[in-house]
Amino acid sequence: MFRTILLGTFLAISAVPVMAADVARGGARVTTIFDHPLPSVPGKSLRGVLVEYGPAGSSPSHTHAASAFITATVIEGSVRSRINDGPEKVFHVGESFVEMPGDHHGVSANASNVESSKLLAVFVVDTDDTKLTMPDRP
């Protein structure tokens, strides 16, 4: 009986998902969360990337794979963004922006110095493209 209780307790504890650590102040974390070839568009894939910013966090200015069409939706907090020579804008939960192939992402940052923020970037990209983001400076 004791072994059954211990086994049940172990299984219950191991089934609890491990929470990811919060992103540090000033930091950013990028995680690919899905990658699926598009069956009706040979050579193209749909990739989902979760971008998490700690308070005052940001990503360096960058471009993406030449084939990448991207739509990004804020899912937590607010995000500052500037594409090409356009104005810097703040996007809030539920708001989206797009990046066309060849666009330059000059600003990508948390709009808050206190709260975290997250966005989901969905890429339509050549399946062979393995490097999605290229910072302006190495």
N, CA, C and O atoms as a GROMACS GRO file, in nm:
protein
  552
    1MET      N    1   0.083  -0.119   0.000
    1MET     CA    2   0.000   0.000   0.000
    1MET      C    3   0.088   0.126   0.000
    1MET      O    4   0.061   0.221  -0.074
    2PHE      N    5   0.191   0.126   0.083
    2PHE     CA    6   0.281   0.241   0.092
    2PHE      C    7   0.349   0.266  -0.043
    2PHE      O    8   0.364   0.381  -0.085
    3ARG      N    9   0.391   0.157  -0.112
    3ARG     CA   10   0.454   0.171  -0.243
    3ARG      C   11   0.356   0.232  -0.343
    3ARG      O   12   0.398   0.313  -0.427
    4THR      N   13   0.230   0.197  -0.337
    4THR     CA   14   0.129   0.251  -0.427
    4THR      C   15   0.112   0.400  -0.404
    4THR      O   16   0.101   0.477  -0.499
    5ILE      N   17   0.110   0.442  -0.278
    5ILE     CA   18   0.097   0.584  -0.246
    5ILE      C   19   0.219   0.661  -0.295
    5ILE      O   20   0.206   0.768  -0.354
    6LEU      N   21   0.340   0.605  -0.271
    6LEU     CA   22   0.461   0.671  -0.317
    6LEU      C   23   0.463   0.683  -0.469
    6LEU      O   24   0.498   0.788  -0.524
    7LEU      N   25   0.426   0.576  -0.538
    7LEU     CA   26   0.423   0.578  -0.683
    7LEU      C   27   0.322   0.680  -0.733
    7LEU      O   28   0.351   0.756  -0.826
    8GLY      N   29   0.203   0.683  -0.674
    8GLY     CA   30   0.101   0.780  -0.713
    8GLY      C   31   0.146   0.922  -0.690
    8GLY      O   32   0.121   1.009  -0.774
    9THR      N   33   0.212   0.949  -0.580
    9THR     CA   34   0.264   1.083  -0.549
    9THR      C   35   0.370   1.123  -0.650
    9THR      O   36   0.370   1.236  -0.700
   10PHE      N   37   0.463   1.031  -0.680
   10PHE     CA   38   0.568   1.059  -0.779
   10PHE      C   39   0.506   1.091  -0.914
   10PHE      O   40   0.547   1.188  -0.979
   11LEU      N   41   0.410   1.013  -0.959
   11LEU     CA   42   0.347   1.037  -1.089
   11LEU      C   43   0.273   1.170  -1.091
   11LEU      O   44   0.276   1.240  -1.192
   12ALA      N   45   0.206   1.206  -0.982
   12ALA     CA   46   0.134   1.332  -0.977
   12ALA      C   47   0.230   1.450  -0.983
   12ALA      O   48   0.204   1.547  -1.053
   13ILE      N   49   0.342   1.442  -0.911
   13ILE     CA   50   0.440   1.550  -0.911
   13ILE      C   51   0.507   1.561  -1.046
   13ILE      O   52   0.527   1.672  -1.096
   14SER      N   53   0.541   1.450  -1.108
   14SER     CA   54   0.610   1.455  -1.236
   14SER      C   55   0.519   1.500  -1.349
   14SER      O   56   0.568   1.540  -1.454
   15ALA      N   57   0.387   1.496  -1.330
   15ALA     CA   58   0.295   1.538  -1.434
   15ALA      C   59   0.274   1.689  -1.434
   15ALA      O   60   0.219   1.743  -1.529
   16VAL      N   61   0.318   1.759  -1.328
   16VAL     CA   62   0.302   1.904  -1.320
   16VAL      C   63   0.403   1.968  -1.414
   16VAL      O   64   0.522   1.941  -1.403
   17PRO      N   65   0.357   2.054  -1.507
   17PRO     CA   66   0.452   2.115  -1.599
   17PRO      C   67   0.549   2.205  -1.526
   17PRO      O   68   0.514   2.272  -1.429
   18VAL      N   69   0.673   2.205  -1.574
   18VAL     CA   70   0.774   2.291  -1.516
   18VAL      C   71   0.756   2.430  -1.575
   18VAL      O   72   0.750   2.444  -1.698
   19MET      N   73   0.747   2.532  -1.492
   19MET     CA   74   0.732   2.669  -1.539
   19MET      C   75   0.868   2.723  -1.581
   19MET      O   76   0.967   2.707  -1.510
   20ALA      N   77   0.872   2.787  -1.696
   20ALA     CA   78   0.997   2.848  -1.742
   20ALA      C   79   1.029   2.968  -1.654
   20ALA      O   80   0.940   3.038  -1.608
   21ALA      N   81   1.156   2.989  -1.632
   21ALA     CA   82   1.199   3.103  -1.553
   21ALA      C   83   1.162   3.232  -1.627
   21ALA      O   84   1.163   3.236  -1.750
   22ASP      N   85   1.130   3.335  -1.551
   22ASP     CA   86   1.102   3.464  -1.610
   22ASP      C   87   1.226   3.515  -1.682
   22ASP      O   88   1.339   3.484  -1.645
   23VAL      N   89   1.203   3.593  -1.786
   23VAL     CA   90   1.314   3.653  -1.859
   23VAL      C   91   1.368   3.767  -1.774
   23VAL      O   92   1.291   3.846  -1.719
   24ALA      N   93   1.500   3.776  -1.763
   24ALA     CA   94   1.565   3.877  -1.681
   24ALA      C   95   1.536   4.018  -1.731
   24ALA      O   96   1.509   4.038  -1.849
   25ARG      N   97   1.542   4.113  -1.641
   25ARG     CA   98   1.527   4.254  -1.677
   25ARG      C   99   1.628   4.287  -1.788
   25ARG      O  100   1.746   4.255  -1.777
   26GLY      N  101   1.579   4.351  -1.894
   26GLY     CA  102   1.663   4.389  -2.006
   26GLY      C  103   1.687   4.278  -2.106
   26GLY      O  104   1.749   4.300  -2.210
   27GLY      N  105   1.638   4.158  -2.075
   27GLY     CA  106   1.666   4.043  -2.160
   27GLY      C  107   1.554   4.006  -2.254
   27GLY      O  108   1.444   4.062  -2.249
   28ALA      N  109   1.584   3.911  -2.341
   28ALA     CA  110   1.487   3.858  -2.436
   28ALA      C  111   1.513   3.709  -2.454
   28ALA      O  112   1.627   3.664  -2.444
   29ARG      N  113   1.407   3.634  -2.481
   29ARG     CA  114   1.420   3.490  -2.509
   29ARG      C  115   1.334   3.461  -2.632
   29ARG      O  116   1.221   3.508  -2.643
   30VAL      N  117   1.390   3.384  -2.724
   30VAL     CA  118   1.322   3.348  -2.848
   30VAL      C  119   1.314   3.196  -2.855
   30VAL      O  120   1.415   3.127  -2.844
   31THR      N  121   1.191   3.144  -2.874
   31THR     CA  122   1.169   3.000  -2.875
   31THR      C  123   1.082   2.962  -2.995
   31THR      O  124   0.972   3.015  -3.011
   32THR      N  125   1.131   2.872  -3.079
   32THR     CA  126   1.046   2.820  -3.187
   32THR      C  127   0.945   2.724  -3.124
   32THR      O  128   0.982   2.630  -3.054
   33ILE      N  129   0.816   2.749  -3.150
   33ILE     CA  130   0.713   2.665  -3.087
   33ILE      C  131   0.642   2.574  -3.187
   33ILE      O  132   0.577   2.478  -3.147
   34PHE      N  133   0.654   2.604  -3.317
   34PHE     CA  134   0.607   2.508  -3.417
   34PHE      C  135   0.678   2.534  -3.549
   34PHE      O  136   0.726   2.644  -3.575
   35ASP      N  137   0.684   2.430  -3.631
   35ASP     CA  138   0.748   2.435  -3.761
   35ASP      C  139   0.681   2.329  -3.848
   35ASP      O  140   0.704   2.210  -3.830
   36HIS      N  141   0.598   2.374  -3.944
   36HIS     CA  142   0.521   2.281  -4.027
   36HIS      C  143   0.535   2.315  -4.174
   36HIS      O  144   0.507   2.428  -4.214
   37PRO      N  145   0.578   2.220  -4.256
   37PRO     CA  146   0.576   2.243  -4.401
   37PRO      C  147   0.431   2.266  -4.446
   37PRO      O  148   0.338   2.207  -4.391
   38LEU      N  149   0.413   2.352  -4.546
   38LEU     CA  150   0.280   2.379  -4.600
   38LEU      C  151   0.254   2.284  -4.716
   38LEU      O  152   0.317   2.297  -4.821
   39PRO      N  153   0.164   2.188  -4.699
   39PRO     CA  154   0.144   2.086  -4.803
   39PRO      C  155   0.094   2.144  -4.935
   39PRO      O  156   0.120   2.086  -5.040
   40SER      N  157   0.022   2.254  -4.931
   40SER     CA  158  -0.031   2.311  -5.055
   40SER      C  159   0.065   2.413  -5.120
   40SER      O  160   0.037   2.465  -5.227
   41VAL      N  161   0.179   2.440  -5.052
   41VAL     CA  162   0.279   2.533  -5.106
   41VAL      C  163   0.416   2.466  -5.092
   41VAL      O  164   0.488   2.491  -4.996
   42PRO      N  165   0.452   2.382  -5.189
   42PRO     CA  166   0.579   2.310  -5.180
   42PRO      C  167   0.697   2.406  -5.159
   42PRO      O  168   0.707   2.510  -5.225
   43GLY      N  169   0.786   2.368  -5.067
   43GLY     CA  170   0.905   2.446  -5.040
   43GLY      C  171   0.887   2.555  -4.935
   43GLY      O  172   0.982   2.623  -4.899
   44LYS      N  173   0.764   2.572  -4.886
   44LYS     CA  174   0.736   2.674  -4.785
   44LYS      C  175   0.693   2.608  -4.655
   44LYS      O  176   0.634   2.500  -4.654
   45SER      N  177   0.725   2.676  -4.544
   45SER     CA  178   0.685   2.628  -4.411
   45SER      C  179   0.625   2.742  -4.330
   45SER      O  180   0.648   2.859  -4.358
   46LEU      N  181   0.547   2.703  -4.231
   46LEU     CA  182   0.488   2.795  -4.134
   46LEU      C  183   0.560   2.771  -4.002
   46LEU      O  184   0.557   2.660  -3.949
   47ARG      N  185   0.625   2.875  -3.949
   47ARG     CA  186   0.699   2.861  -3.823
   47ARG      C  187   0.647   2.962  -3.724
   47ARG      O  188   0.627   3.079  -3.757
   48GLY      N  189   0.625   2.917  -3.601
   48GLY     CA  190   0.581   3.004  -3.493
   48GLY      C  191   0.695   3.026  -3.396
   48GLY      O  192   0.759   2.931  -3.351
   49VAL      N  193   0.719   3.152  -3.362
   49VAL     CA  194   0.828   3.188  -3.273
   49VAL      C  195   0.772   3.274  -3.159
   49VAL      O  196   0.709   3.377  -3.184
   50LEU      N  197   0.795   3.231  -3.036
   50LEU     CA  198   0.755   3.307  -2.919
   50LEU      C  199   0.872   3.395  -2.878
   50LEU      O  200   0.982   3.346  -2.853
   51VAL      N  201   0.847   3.527  -2.873
   51VAL     CA  202   0.949   3.623  -2.829
   51VAL      C  203   0.903   3.679  -2.695
   51VAL      O  204   0.796   3.740  -2.685
   52GLU      N  205   0.986   3.656  -2.592
   52GLU     CA  206   0.953   3.702  -2.457
   52GLU      C  207   1.054   3.808  -2.415
   52GLU      O  208   1.175   3.789  -2.428
   53TYR      N  209   1.002   3.920  -2.363
   53TYR     CA  210   1.088   4.027  -2.315
   53TYR      C  211   1.070   4.045  -2.165
   53TYR      O  212   0.957   4.052  -2.116
   54GLY      N  213   1.181   4.052  -2.093
   54GLY     CA  214   1.175   4.092  -1.953
   54GLY      C  215   1.148   4.241  -1.947
   54GLY      O  216   1.149   4.308  -2.050
   55PRO      N  217   1.124   4.295  -1.828
   55PRO     CA  218   1.106   4.440  -1.816
   55PRO      C  219   1.224   4.512  -1.880
   55PRO      O  220   1.340   4.477  -1.855
   56ALA      N  221   1.196   4.612  -1.962
   56ALA     CA  222   1.297   4.691  -2.034
   56ALA      C  223   1.379   4.606  -2.131
   56ALA      O  224   1.486   4.648  -2.174
   57GLY      N  225   1.331   4.488  -2.166
   57GLY     CA  226   1.403   4.398  -2.257
   57GLY      C  227   1.389   4.440  -2.402
   57GLY      O  228   1.295   4.509  -2.440
   58SER      N  229   1.485   4.396  -2.482
   58SER     CA  230   1.480   4.427  -2.625
   58SER      C  231   1.563   4.327  -2.703
   58SER      O  232   1.641   4.250  -2.647
   59SER      N  233   1.544   4.329  -2.834
   59SER     CA  234   1.624   4.250  -2.928
   59SER      C  235   1.707   4.349  -3.009
   59SER      O  236   1.662   4.461  -3.033
   60PRO      N  237   1.826   4.308  -3.052
   60PRO     CA  238   1.905   4.398  -3.138
   60PRO      C  239   1.834   4.419  -3.271
   60PRO      O  240   1.755   4.334  -3.314
   61SER      N  241   1.861   4.531  -3.336
   61SER     CA  242   1.802   4.554  -3.468
   61SER      C  243   1.847   4.440  -3.561
   61SER      O  244   1.957   4.387  -3.547
   62HIS      N  245   1.759   4.404  -3.656
   62HIS     CA  246   1.784   4.283  -3.733
   62HIS      C  247   1.703   4.280  -3.862
   62HIS      O  248   1.614   4.362  -3.884
   63THR      N  249   1.738   4.183  -3.945
   63THR     CA  250   1.656   4.146  -4.060
   63THR      C  251   1.625   3.997  -4.045
   63THR      O  252   1.680   3.929  -3.958
   64HIS      N  253   1.537   3.948  -4.131
   64HIS     CA  254   1.500   3.807  -4.128
   64HIS      C  255   1.539   3.741  -4.260
   64HIS      O  256   1.582   3.808  -4.354
   65ALA      N  257   1.524   3.611  -4.263
   65ALA     CA  258   1.551   3.536  -4.386
   65ALA      C  259   1.483   3.607  -4.504
   65ALA      O  260   1.371   3.656  -4.490
   66ALA      N  261   1.551   3.612  -4.617
   66ALA     CA  262   1.501   3.687  -4.733
   66ALA      C  263   1.363   3.642  -4.778
   66ALA      O  264   1.289   3.720  -4.838
   67SER      N  265   1.327   3.518  -4.751
   67SER     CA  266   1.197   3.466  -4.793
   67SER      C  267   1.085   3.493  -4.693
   67SER      O  268   0.968   3.466  -4.722
   68ALA      N  269   1.118   3.546  -4.577
   68ALA     CA  270   1.023   3.551  -4.465
   68ALA      C  271   0.917   3.660  -4.478
   68ALA      O  272   0.948   3.778  -4.493
   69PHE      N  273   0.792   3.617  -4.472
   69PHE     CA  274   0.677   3.706  -4.449
   69PHE      C  275   0.634   3.676  -4.307
   69PHE      O  276   0.613   3.560  -4.272
   70ILE      N  277   0.619   3.780  -4.224
   70ILE     CA  278   0.594   3.759  -4.081
   70ILE      C  279   0.474   3.842  -4.036
   70ILE      O  280   0.458   3.957  -4.075
   71THR      N  281   0.391   3.781  -3.955
   71THR     CA  282   0.290   3.856  -3.883
   71THR      C  283   0.315   3.830  -3.734
   71THR      O  284   0.329   3.716  -3.692
   72ALA      N  285   0.320   3.937  -3.656
   72ALA     CA  286   0.349   3.927  -3.513
   72ALA      C  287   0.231   3.983  -3.434
   72ALA      O  288   0.179   4.090  -3.465
   73THR      N  289   0.190   3.909  -3.332
   73THR     CA  290   0.078   3.949  -3.248
   73THR      C  291   0.124   3.953  -3.104
   73THR      O  292   0.183   3.857  -3.054
   74VAL      N  293   0.096   4.064  -3.036
   74VAL     CA  294   0.131   4.077  -2.895
   74VAL      C  295   0.032   3.994  -2.814
   74VAL      O  296  -0.089   4.008  -2.829
   75ILE      N  297   0.085   3.905  -2.729
   75ILE     CA  298  -0.001   3.818  -2.648
   75ILE      C  299   0.008   3.849  -2.498
   75ILE      O  300  -0.068   3.795  -2.419
   76GLU      N  301   0.103   3.935  -2.461
   76GLU     CA  302   0.113   3.978  -2.321
   76GLU      C  303   0.186   4.112  -2.316
   76GLU      O  304   0.287   4.130  -2.385
   77GLY      N  305   0.137   4.204  -2.236
   77GLY     CA  306   0.204   4.333  -2.220
   77GLY      C  307   0.193   4.418  -2.345
   77GLY      O  308   0.092   4.416  -2.415
   78SER      N  309   0.299   4.494  -2.372
   78SER     CA  310   0.304   4.580  -2.490
   78SER      C  311   0.445   4.581  -2.546
   78SER      O  312   0.543   4.564  -2.473
   79VAL      N  313   0.454   4.600  -2.678
   79VAL     CA  314   0.580   4.590  -2.750
   79VAL      C  315   0.600   4.714  -2.838
   79VAL      O  316   0.507   4.757  -2.907
   80ARG      N  317   0.721   4.770  -2.836
   80ARG     CA  318   0.758   4.880  -2.925
   80ARG      C  319   0.822   4.820  -3.050
   80ARG      O  320   0.902   4.727  -3.041
   81SER      N  321   0.786   4.874  -3.166
   81SER     CA  322   0.839   4.821  -3.290
   81SER      C  323   0.857   4.933  -3.391
   81SER      O  324   0.778   5.028  -3.397
   82ARG      N  325   0.963   4.920  -3.471
   82ARG     CA  326   0.983   5.010  -3.586
   82ARG      C  327   1.034   4.926  -3.701
   82ARG      O  328   1.135   4.856  -3.689
   83ILE      N  329   0.965   4.933  -3.813
   83ILE     CA  330   1.002   4.860  -3.934
   83ILE      C  331   1.051   4.960  -4.037
   83ILE      O  332   0.984   5.060  -4.065
   84ASN      N  333   1.169   4.932  -4.095
   84ASN     CA  334   1.230   5.019  -4.196
   84ASN      C  335   1.240   5.162  -4.142
   84ASN      O  336   1.284   5.182  -4.029
   85ASP      N  337   1.200   5.260  -4.223
   85ASP     CA  338   1.208   5.400  -4.180
   85ASP      C  339   1.075   5.450  -4.125
   85ASP      O  340   1.056   5.571  -4.109
   86GLY      N  341   0.984   5.358  -4.096
   86GLY     CA  342   0.854   5.398  -4.043
   86GLY      C  343   0.864   5.448  -3.899
   86GLY      O  344   0.971   5.442  -3.838
   87PRO      N  345   0.753   5.498  -3.847
   87PRO     CA  346   0.755   5.548  -3.709
   87PRO      C  347   0.760   5.433  -3.609
   87PRO      O  348   0.715   5.322  -3.638
   88GLU      N  349   0.814   5.460  -3.493
   88GLU     CA  350   0.810   5.362  -3.384
   88GLU      C  351   0.667   5.362  -3.330
   88GLU      O  352   0.609   5.467  -3.307
   89LYS      N  353   0.612   5.242  -3.309
   89LYS     CA  354   0.475   5.228  -3.259
   89LYS      C  355   0.474   5.133  -3.140
   89LYS      O  356   0.561   5.047  -3.128
   90VAL      N  357   0.376   5.150  -3.053
   90VAL     CA  358   0.356   5.058  -2.941
   90VAL      C  359   0.232   4.975  -2.973
   90VAL      O  360   0.126   5.028  -3.004
   91PHE      N  361   0.248   4.843  -2.963
   91PHE     CA  362   0.140   4.748  -2.988
   91PHE      C  363   0.103   4.682  -2.856
   91PHE      O  364   0.190   4.644  -2.778
   92HIS      N  365  -0.028   4.669  -2.832
   92HIS     CA  366  -0.081   4.612  -2.708
   92HIS      C  367  -0.140   4.474  -2.734
   92HIS      O  368  -0.151   4.432  -2.850
   93VAL      N  369  -0.178   4.404  -2.630
   93VAL     CA  370  -0.233   4.269  -2.641
   93VAL      C  371  -0.341   4.264  -2.749
   93VAL      O  372  -0.434   4.345  -2.750
   94GLY      N  373  -0.325   4.168  -2.839
   94GLY     CA  374  -0.422   4.147  -2.946
   94GLY      C  375  -0.391   4.224  -3.073
   94GLY      O  376  -0.450   4.197  -3.178
   95GLU      N  377  -0.299   4.320  -3.067
   95GLU     CA  378  -0.264   4.397  -3.186
   95GLU      C  379  -0.149   4.328  -3.261
   95GLU      O  380  -0.066   4.261  -3.201
   96SER      N  381  -0.148   4.347  -3.393
   96SER     CA  382  -0.050   4.280  -3.479
   96SER      C  383   0.019   4.378  -3.572
   96SER      O  384  -0.030   4.488  -3.597
   97PHE      N  385   0.134   4.335  -3.622
   97PHE     CA  386   0.203   4.407  -3.728
   97PHE      C  387   0.265   4.304  -3.821
   97PHE      O  388   0.280   4.187  -3.783
   98VAL      N  389   0.302   4.346  -3.942
   98VAL     CA  390   0.362   4.254  -4.039
   98VAL      C  391   0.500   4.303  -4.080
   98VAL      O  392   0.530   4.422  -4.073
   99GLU      N  393   0.581   4.208  -4.122
   99GLU     CA  394   0.711   4.237  -4.181
   99GLU      C  395   0.714   4.166  -4.315
   99GLU      O  396   0.688   4.046  -4.325
  100MET      N  397   0.747   4.242  -4.417
  100MET     CA  398   0.756   4.188  -4.552
  100MET      C  399   0.898   4.136  -4.575
  100MET      O  400   0.990   4.176  -4.504
  101PRO      N  401   0.917   4.047  -4.674
  101PRO     CA  402   1.053   4.000  -4.704
  101PRO      C  403   1.146   4.119  -4.729
  101PRO      O  404   1.113   4.211  -4.804
  102GLY      N  405   1.262   4.116  -4.664
  102GLY     CA  406   1.361   4.222  -4.680
  102GLY      C  407   1.348   4.339  -4.585
  102GLY      O  408   1.436   4.425  -4.582
  103ASP      N  409   1.240   4.345  -4.506
  103ASP     CA  410   1.224   4.455  -4.412
  103ASP      C  411   1.334   4.454  -4.305
  103ASP      O  412   1.389   4.350  -4.271
  104HIS      N  413   1.364   4.572  -4.254
  104HIS     CA  414   1.459   4.589  -4.145
  104HIS      C  415   1.381   4.621  -4.018
  104HIS      O  416   1.302   4.715  -4.016
  105HIS      N  417   1.404   4.542  -3.912
  105HIS     CA  418   1.335   4.563  -3.785
  105HIS      C  419   1.430   4.641  -3.694
  105HIS      O  420   1.514   4.582  -3.626
  106GLY      N  421   1.416   4.774  -3.696
  106GLY     CA  422   1.507   4.862  -3.623
  106GLY      C  423   1.485   4.864  -3.474
  106GLY      O  424   1.581   4.878  -3.397
  107VAL      N  425   1.360   4.851  -3.431
  107VAL     CA  426   1.328   4.849  -3.288
  107VAL      C  427   1.233   4.733  -3.262
  107VAL      O  428   1.132   4.717  -3.329
  108SER      N  429   1.268   4.652  -3.163
  108SER     CA  430   1.182   4.544  -3.115
  108SER      C  431   1.209   4.534  -2.965
  108SER      O  432   1.311   4.480  -2.923
  109ALA      N  433   1.115   4.585  -2.885
  109ALA     CA  434   1.143   4.598  -2.742
  109ALA      C  435   1.015   4.597  -2.659
  109ALA      O  436   0.906   4.627  -2.708
  110ASN      N  437   1.031   4.561  -2.534
  110ASN     CA  438   0.923   4.573  -2.438
  110ASN      C  439   0.895   4.722  -2.418
  110ASN      O  440   0.989   4.801  -2.403
  111ALA      N  441   0.768   4.761  -2.418
  111ALA     CA  442   0.732   4.901  -2.396
  111ALA      C  443   0.728   4.937  -2.248
  111ALA      O  444   0.710   5.053  -2.213
  112SER      N  445   0.745   4.838  -2.161
  112SER     CA  446   0.739   4.860  -2.016
  112SER      C  447   0.873   4.835  -1.950
  112SER      O  448   0.946   4.743  -1.988
  113ASN      N  449   0.905   4.915  -1.852
  113ASN     CA  450   1.024   4.893  -1.770
  113ASN      C  451   0.993   4.810  -1.647
  113ASN      O  452   1.083   4.778  -1.569
  114VAL      N  453   0.864   4.773  -1.629
  114VAL     CA  454   0.821   4.703  -1.509
  114VAL      C  455   0.763   4.564  -1.538
  114VAL      O  456   0.795   4.468  -1.468
  115GLU      N  457   0.680   4.555  -1.640
  115GLU     CA  458   0.611   4.430  -1.675
  115GLU      C  459   0.685   4.356  -1.787
  115GLU      O  460   0.760   4.416  -1.864
  116SER      N  461   0.663   4.226  -1.796
  116SER     CA  462   0.714   4.146  -1.908
  116SER      C  463   0.620   4.160  -2.027
  116SER      O  464   0.507   4.206  -2.012
  117SER      N  465   0.666   4.121  -2.144
  117SER     CA  466   0.579   4.119  -2.262
  117SER      C  467   0.616   3.999  -2.349
  117SER      O  468   0.726   3.945  -2.340
  118LYS      N  469   0.520   3.960  -2.434
  118LYS     CA  470   0.541   3.847  -2.524
  118LYS      C  471   0.472   3.876  -2.657
  118LYS      O  472   0.368   3.941  -2.662
  119LEU      N  473   0.534   3.826  -2.763
  119LEU     CA  474   0.466   3.829  -2.892
  119LEU      C  475   0.486   3.696  -2.961
  119LEU      O  476   0.586   3.626  -2.940
  120LEU      N  477   0.389   3.661  -3.044
  120LEU     CA  478   0.397   3.542  -3.126
  120LEU      C  479   0.420   3.586  -3.270
  120LEU      O  480   0.336   3.654  -3.329
  121ALA      N  481   0.536   3.549  -3.325
  121ALA     CA  482   0.568   3.581  -3.464
  121ALA      C  483   0.545   3.455  -3.548
  121ALA      O  484   0.602   3.349  -3.519
  122VAL      N  485   0.462   3.467  -3.650
  122VAL     CA  486   0.434   3.355  -3.739
  122VAL      C  487   0.498   3.385  -3.874
  122VAL      O  488   0.465   3.484  -3.939
  123PHE      N  489   0.591   3.298  -3.914
  123PHE     CA  490   0.668   3.314  -4.036
  123PHE      C  491   0.612   3.223  -4.145
  123PHE      O  492   0.582   3.107  -4.118
  124VAL      N  493   0.599   3.274  -4.266
  124VAL     CA  494   0.588   3.192  -4.386
  124VAL      C  495   0.725   3.209  -4.451
  124VAL      O  496   0.764   3.319  -4.489
  125VAL      N  497   0.796   3.098  -4.464
  125VAL     CA  498   0.938   3.105  -4.501
  125VAL      C  499   0.975   2.984  -4.586
  125VAL      O  500   0.909   2.880  -4.581
  126ASP      N  501   1.081   2.999  -4.665
  126ASP     CA  502   1.131   2.883  -4.739
  126ASP      C  503   1.169   2.774  -4.640
  126ASP      O  504   1.237   2.801  -4.540
  127THR      N  505   1.127   2.652  -4.665
  127THR     CA  506   1.154   2.541  -4.575
  127THR      C  507   1.303   2.523  -4.550
  127THR      O  508   1.344   2.483  -4.441
  128ASP      N  509   1.385   2.551  -4.650
  128ASP     CA  510   1.530   2.534  -4.637
  128ASP      C  511   1.598   2.643  -4.554
  128ASP      O  512   1.713   2.626  -4.514
  129ASP      N  513   1.528   2.753  -4.526
  129ASP     CA  514   1.588   2.859  -4.444
  129ASP      C  515   1.599   2.811  -4.300
  129ASP      O  516   1.498   2.784  -4.234
  130THR      N  517   1.721   2.803  -4.252
  130THR     CA  518   1.742   2.756  -4.114
  130THR      C  519   1.769   2.871  -4.018
  130THR      O  520   1.741   2.860  -3.899
  131LYS      N  521   1.821   2.982  -4.068
  131LYS     CA  522   1.848   3.098  -3.984
  131LYS      C  523   1.741   3.202  -4.013
  131LYS      O  524   1.737   3.261  -4.121
  132LEU      N  525   1.654   3.225  -3.915
  132LEU     CA  526   1.542   3.316  -3.935
  132LEU      C  527   1.575   3.462  -3.907
  132LEU      O  528   1.515   3.551  -3.967
  133THR      N  529   1.669   3.488  -3.817
  133THR     CA  530   1.698   3.624  -3.774
  133THR      C  531   1.848   3.652  -3.780
  133THR      O  532   1.930   3.573  -3.732
  134MET      N  533   1.884   3.766  -3.840
  134MET     CA  534   2.023   3.807  -3.851
  134MET      C  535   2.039   3.944  -3.788
  134MET      O  536   1.992   4.043  -3.844
  135PRO      N  537   2.105   3.952  -3.670
  135PRO     CA  538   2.128   4.084  -3.607
  135PRO      C  539   2.216   4.171  -3.697
  135PRO      O  540   2.299   4.120  -3.772
  136ASP      N  541   2.196   4.303  -3.688
  136ASP     CA  542   2.278   4.397  -3.766
  136ASP      C  543   2.425   4.385  -3.728
  136ASP      O  544   2.513   4.395  -3.814
  137ARG      N  545   2.450   4.365  -3.599
  137ARG     CA  546   2.588   4.351  -3.550
  137ARG      C  547   2.603   4.214  -3.488
  137ARG      O  548   2.516   4.169  -3.413
  138PRO      N  549   2.715   4.146  -3.519
  138PRO     CA  550   2.735   4.012  -3.460
  138PRO      C  551   2.755   4.014  -3.311
  138PRO      O  552   2.773   3.909  -3.249
   0.00000   0.00000   0.00000
